[in-house]
Amino acid sequence: MVRLLGPILVELIGNAHARRQNFRERGLDKKLLDILCCPVTKQPIKLLSIEKLGVLNEKIASGGIRYVDESLVEGDFSEALITLDESTIYPVQDGIPLMTEERGILTKGIEGWVPGV
């Protein structure tokens, strides 16, 4: 019996490790994204695309981006969430979405931001 379970256990452990590694590479879990919503408008959210994340980080580096509470956004974002209408961005730090009204970034305040592009 142990001989039969050995390969099965090795496969199960390997698959669990691969799933954990894939979760780390992806960042946020799809199930988490499905239940999160904007704390202000209650709109669903999605991951900010790599392209838009690059644009956001360029604007942050130039020093012109502020949170809703008017504090200056500092440092690059490795991940961010955005409302479906692309009006508000929320940072993700160490895999944790910072979804408070004060930590929102309004896209209308980002020069050259084009929703949906």
Residue, then its C-alpha position, 0 to 999 in steps of 0.5 A: m500500500v505504501r508503495l502505491l501511495g508514495p508516487i501519489l503523495v509525491e505528485l500531490i505535494g508537487n502539484a500543491h507547490a506548483r499552485r503556490q508558486n503560480f499564485r506568487e507569480r500571478g499576484l492576486d488570486k482570481k477568487l479574491l478579485d471576484i469578491l473585491c469591489c471599490p469601497v466608494t462606488k461598489q464597482p467590481i475591480k480588475l488587475l491593472s494591465i502591465e501597460k497601464l501599470g508602466v504608464l502609472n509608474e512613469k507618472i509616479a516617478s515624475g512626482g505628479i500623482r496623488y492619492v485621494d487624500e492629497s498625499l504624494v504617491e511614492g515608489d513604483f507599483s508592482e501591481a494595482l487594481i482598477t475599477l471597471d470604469e477605470s476611474t480609480i486605481y488601488p495599489v497592491q503591496d506585498g500581494i495585499p490590496l490597499m482598498t481604502e478611499e484615501r488610497g485611491i488614485l483618481t485616473k482623471g488626475i493623471e495627465g494623458w490617461v486614456p481609459g480602455v486603451 
